[in-house]
Amino acid sequence: MESTTPPGAGPTADPVERLRAMVGELLHSADLTCGVEDLEPHLEAALALLRDHPALRPRFEAELVALLDGLREGVVELVSFTMYELRWPGVREAIESRAADPRRNVSDLRLYEAMLDACADSWRDRDLYARFDPDRPGEQAAVPRRERATDAAAGGFSTAAAPDGG
């Protein structure tokens, strides 16, 4: 009997392969839907995977950076959602380098700017997501404090919690 589990989605699958499968599902869902509500479960799952495997951060960063060159529905949401929480400098720098390329078209530049905005506490679009909107009752109103990737001595992660409100 054949497995009905999608490739890369099994519990023992390589986490990077699981991320690729999750990204594929997210992009497919983004093509079929409008708005972030349908994407948020995929985004939450991807964020959990990224957090659960800190030793794989360089490989995960490479996967996220690779998505930056093929901007399509779902990529901006994935990068913005995860980088608001994780603040990985390598991903931010990759976005900055693409945004600084004068040969980029204006539409792509706006998308890169939107992703860069998510790398700051003042991210304008954070309230689109239940995780980051304390005014949405019954969703995830009790948002845990985010860890910041500012302590290079701790492998890029800080044990200090982020201030409330952002």
Order of alpha helices (4+ residues) and beta strands (2+ residues): alpha-alpha-alpha-alpha-alpha-alpha
